[in-house]
Amino acid sequence: MKPGDKCQILKIYVSEDSRFKGKGLYSAVVFKLKELGIAGVTVTRAIEGYGKGKTIHTTRILDLSSSLPIIIEAIDTKENIEKVLPIISEMVNEGMIMVNDVNVIKYGKE
């Protein structure tokens, strides 16, 4: 992947306590994307949010939750994202997966 390539960002929203084959789902997704050669992946733990069920999960002391929203973002060329989508879709049983076109301005050292 290099600046100017037609790139996409794959965003996956899951719960912190989501599992895949006994491991944390977000960790399993990161390792799978690395294995599949995706250019870059970042996992972010949200401080508050809700999903389809409308239950609010938060880090506030009184409402401490171990089920916080997790956002996995992967970026690569459109072709590479399209290749991994079926695999990732099978891994994510509950959550949201979306893809957006992006313009990469810089990638790595120049």
N, C-alpha and C positions, 0 to 999 in steps of 0.2 A: 504494500500500500504506500502510495506517495501523494503529496499534494497535487490536486488536479484530477485524481481518480474519481470515478463515480462511486461514492461511498455511502454506506448506510450505518445507522446506529440501531442496534437491537436492544430494546429495553424490556426487562422482565421484572414484574412486580410480584413478589411472593411474601409469605409470612416467614419470620425468623425461625419458627419452629417447624417449617415444612421439611420433610425428609425424602430422601431417594436412596433406596437400598441400604438403609441404616445410617446414612451420613446426612449432614445438613445439605438441603437441596442447593442452596446458593454455592456452597463449596464444590459440590459435585458438578454443577453447571460450569463453574470456573475451570475446573480441571478438564472437563470434556471439551470446552472451547479451546483451551490451550492445546490439548491433544489433537484437535482438528485444525490447528494452525491459525486461529483467528488473531488478528494484529494486536488488539488490546482489549482488556476487560477490567472493569472497576466495579466493586460492590460497595454500596452505601447503605448504612443502617439509618432509617428514618427516626425522628424523635416523636412523631405523632402522625396518625393517619387512620383511614378506614377504607374498606373495600366493599364488595358486593353486599355483604351482610350488614353493613352500616354500623358495626361495632367499632367504637373508637379505641385504638391502642396507643398508649402514650408512655413516655419516660417519666412523667411527673411522679413525685414521691408517693402520693396517696393512691395513685392508680398504676403502680409499677407493673409492667407487662413483659413477659418473656416472648411475646408473640408480636414484636414490632415489625413494621413493613421493611422489607429489604428490596433495594433496587439494584439490579444487575445490568450494567451497560457494556455492550460489546460493539466495537467498531471495526469495520473492514470494508473491502470492496463489495459492491452489490452482489456479485457472483458468489463470493465466499459466504456472505450472510444467508443467501438463498439456499446454499448447500447444507448449512447447519440447522436451518429452521425445522425440518421434519424431526431431527434427532432431539432438539431442545423441546419441541412441542410434546414429544412423548415423555420427556422427563418431568415436565411441569403439569401436574394434574390439576392444581388449583392456583389461580393467580391470573395475571394478564401479561400477554406478550404483544409487543408492537414494534414496528419497524418504520423509521423515517429516513428520508434522504438527507445527507449532510454534505457540506463543503469542508474538506480538510484544508486548513490554511498552513499548518505546520505539523510534521510528524517526526519526532526524534531530533537529534542534533544536526545542525547545518553549518 
